[in-house]
Amino acid sequence: MRILMVYPNRNRYLCPAPVGALLVTERLRHDGHDVRFLDLMHVRDPQVSLRAALAEHRPELIGFSIRNVDNQTMGDLDRPLDEAAELAALVKRESAAPLLLGGTAVTTFPAQIRAKLGADYAMAGDDADAVARFVASLANGSPDPEAPGLTARLDARTIQNPPSIRGYQKQRFTGYADLDLKTYRKRGYYDCGVVTHSGCPLGCSFCDAHRTFGREYVLRDPQTVIEELTELSRLRGARSVWLINSGINRPLAYGKEILARIAEARLKLVLSCIVEPGEFDAELARLLRRAGCTSAMIFGSTLSDPVLERNQPFYRAKDVVEIATHLRDAKVPYFLGQMYGAPGETIAGVRASLELAYRLKPAMIITGFGLRVQWDTPLREVAVREGVIAADDDCFVARFYTSPETPPAEAQACLKAFRRRHPWQMARFAAFIGQSIADQFFR
């Protein structure tokens, strides 16, 4: 079967490479399908590129891998589905082939996104086997109504099957030859990402990661991770890689094993990763340094303990202070992410959090305000109770929660005043950028 697999994501924040779409592409090729991969991230005109690919490949099936519903940013909301819908309309005009949707956004909102894009089918879940099963049924002329994760209209009935969330323990990510890694490096922050593990059991009040990746950690074989990093470095010329997970330090022992194996492999790669506040020690910080980590993102919401107790009870501000100390001692540059406005937040708490964050001397403090309300989260229950959203709101259209004690105008004024008080934080960031460029070229 001739298949055109399209990655329509055009959001340039970090420019994430389409590793999930590549996983499915390679699986379908393994099954004997003739699959062309089309990455629209960096093309000048996505409609022109898509139209040309349709004419050249003449697909019998077209797949769209949809990464995001929106960028979850209250002050600068981006809705990539609008452009994806325009591309889907072009597909319908130019081709008679059915349109199949997948990706993390589709796992979250399969019926809504299928309707918005006018697609024939949508597949929720992270299971490439389920996609392969359904595509095989299409190739045989009879769509499989029992395929896990399928949302469709078949034989005058609506189907929405539960997704299969399995993680990537037994998967091998390949297909990097389909990516222009140099362009990702030039326009983004890193060449590509490599998954170390998936899933998250922590249950932050505002996070719906359990819907897309499950509530348990699914750990990949460290040797497989090393083989993928080796391919990227030695065969594909990659220089920088993001380690994809919910936090390199959770579980702690596994994170140490992965980093130790990377250090032993002596790959000429610089690495970036997320650190989830909580379990962390000096040994892990040293391993990050040895493995080539040049930027770690401590990703939290606030440094106010009363707010953390309500929304992220697995850590406190002192844990972030300890992590920052270990990273500085190991000479690992780090960013500190802060997202204010959760239930219980106050303006006084925001001010105190910002000042503490500055004293920790990160390369940059990344701040935001307002939490995107997600389905099946404690935050949604709070938002309904406080009248922020209606009880029947399915959360497909972005709505943002802010604590009643942090009015948006006052919170934004607080952030601006902080930046005026501490103009030198940009000097820290400039120094980090200079060092990062040097690391990529001279490591």
Helices and strands as residue ranges (DSSP letters): E 2-7, H 19-30, E 34-39, H 46-57, E 61-65, G 74-76, H 80-94, E 99-102, H 104-108, H 110-117, E 121-123, H 128-139, E 150-154, E 157-160, G 176-178, H 181-187, E 192-195, E 197-198, H 209-213, E 218-219, H 222-230, I 231-235, E 240-244, H 252-265, E 270-275, H 282-291, E 293-299, H 305-311, H 317-329, E 334-340, H 347-359, E 364-369, E 371-372, H 378-385, E 400-401, H 408-421, H 425-442
